[in-house]
Amino acid sequence: MGHAKAILSLGAQRQQEKLYQTIVDGGLTVRQGEALAVSMAAGERAHTEEVAARDPHVEDLERRIQERLGTKVSIEHRSGRGTIAIEYYSLDDLDRVLDIFGV
C-alpha cells in the first residue's frame, strides 16, 4: 500500500510506470520509493522549467543509471567533462548502491 501511494503521487502515467519498475527492479523499501517519487516529481518540474535543452543522450544515460541503481542520479556534462551525482537516503541505501557496484 505504501508503494502504491508513492507511485500514485506522480501525475504522469509514464513516471508512475518508471517508478514502479524501479521499485520492483531495485527491491526498494517504501521509504526509498517515497523519496524517489519526491525526487522524480521535483526533477520533472525542474525539467519543464529548463530554458536550455539538455543533450538527449546524457538524459537517456541518466535515466538508465537511475533505473539500474534505483535512486536519483544526475549528470552534469559540459565540454566533454562532467560529474555524476548519486543520491542515497540512508546508510542502508548507500550499502545497497555500493553492493550494485560490487564495492
N, C-alpha and C positions, 0 to 999 in steps of 0.2 A: 504494500500500500504506500509506503514511503517513497519507493522508486517511482510509482505511478504519479504521485503528487509532483515530484521533481520534473518528470517528463512533461506533464500537463501544464507546468508553469511556463513552458515555452509556447509562444503563439504559433509559430510556423510549423507545419507538419514535417517539413524536411528536417528541421532542427530537432523535433521530437524523435524522429526516427534515428537521427545521428546519435543523440544522447542514449536512446535505448540500446543501440548496437554497442556503443562504448561501454555502457554499464555491463552488458552481457559478456562482451569480449574481455574486459578488464577485471571482471568479478568485483566491481566497485561496491562499497558499502552504501547505505542510504545517505549518510553524511557526505561521502565523496560525490555521489550523484547529485546531491543538492548543491554542493559547491561548484561542480562543473556546470550545472544548469545556470547558476548565477553568472559564472564567467562567460558562458555562451550567450546569454541574454545581453550582457554588457558589451561583449565583442560584436554582436550583431548591431547594437545601437551605434557603437563607435564606427563600425564598418559603413553603415548607411550615412553617417555624418562625415566620412572622409571626403576631402575635396580631390586629392590626387589619387589616381588609380594605382593599386599595387600590382606588382608582377603576378600574373595568374599562376605561374609555375611555382613561385615562392608560396603563394596562398595554398596551392594544392599540397605542396610538401608539408606545410604547417598543419594542414588538416589531417594528412596521413599519419604524421608523427603523433598528433594529439589522439587520434583513434587508437593507435598502437599502444601508447602509454596510458591512455585512459585519464588524462589530465590536460589542463590548459597548457598550450605551447605557443610561444610567439617567436617569430623570426624577424629580425631587423636586417635588411640586406641593402647595402649601398656600395656601388663601385666595386663589385666583386668580393667584398668583405662583409662580415656581419657577426651577429650573435644569435644564439638560440637560448631562450629562457624557458625553463620547465618549472611549472608551479607544483607544489605539493602542499597538503593541507594538514598533515600531522607527521610525526616521526614514522609511524607505521606506513603511511602513504609513501614517504620517502624511501623506506626499505623496499616497498613493493616496486617502485620505479627502478631502484638500483638492481633489484633482482632481475628485472627485464633486461637490463644492460649486462647482467652477469657479473656485477661488482660485489 
